[in-house]
Amino acid sequence: MFDPKTFSSEIPSESTTTSSHSNLKLENSWAQVLHKEFSQDYMSQLKQFLVDEKKAGKIIFPKGDEYFAALNTTPFHEVKVVIIGQDPYHGPGQAHGLSFSVKPGVPPPPSLVNIFKEMHSDLGLPTPNHGYLLSWAQQGVLLLNAVLTVRASNAASHQNRGWERFTDAIVHALNDQRENLVFVLWGSYAQKKGAFIDRKKHFVLEGPHPSPLSAHRGFFGSKPFSKINAYLKSKNIKEIQWPLSNL
């Protein structure tokens, strides 16, 4: 029987010697899809890397019970849209397991600010007073980072440790076992990660990253939100309600 505790139960918390992650759960549909990954050597090596990071006193974002928040919030058979990010935010209080999202009370980072600007331009929606994208995830938008952890204040510090292979398995499973999904690939990193996606089965929306460094190269004006909903409607799939209520 698959038990995701075998992945996280030996990773110590920041403040105690007892694991704070022993209650980590993985939503059942994803557990069935991904169970073989947890028996692979690369996942054992990844777990050991995280153990060593914690033992060395490193602070890791997000917290352990949020590593798989994207999967737990959006079950496999409920996914309609996949938005692929790169790394979790590495500032205090920012990352919580959903790509591009921050919790209420945390100022939206620049890329998310630009996403909201484009949402306003595309759909005429007001800019919310927060950057908490939970309602999108609950409607079937899988907010998936390619790497699921990061060392505090050290961007890209957990790249090439195994997470990319794990999240590749997620994208492969969605590509192979589902139909009529929308894959949103902003920036060259996401586009490389999604290069194998079957364009005959799914709608792939590519464009520049919403980062301030690249948003003016074609992200602004790309109208991704209306394009996503137009595709879903064409397949008789319930559209995403993009407005975010103020908190």
Secondary structure as UniProt FT lines:
FT   HELIX           5..8
FT   TURN            9..10
FT   TURN            22..23
FT   HELIX           28..34
FT   TURN            35..36
FT   HELIX           37..39
FT   HELIX           41..55
FT   TURN            56..57
FT   STRAND          60..61
FT   HELIX           64..66
FT   TURN            67..68
FT   HELIX           69..73
FT   HELIX           76..78
FT   STRAND          81..85
FT   TURN            92..94
FT   TURN            99..100
FT   TURN            104..105
FT   HELIX           110..123
FT   HELIX           134..138
FT   TURN            139..140
FT   STRAND          141..145
FT   STRAND          150..151
FT   TURN            152..153
FT   TURN            155..160
FT   HELIX           163..177
FT   STRAND          182..186
FT   HELIX           187..193
FT   TURN            194..196
FT   TURN            199..201
FT   STRAND          203..207
FT   TURN            212..214
FT   HELIX           215..217
FT   TURN            218..221
FT   HELIX           224..234
FT   TURN            235..236
//
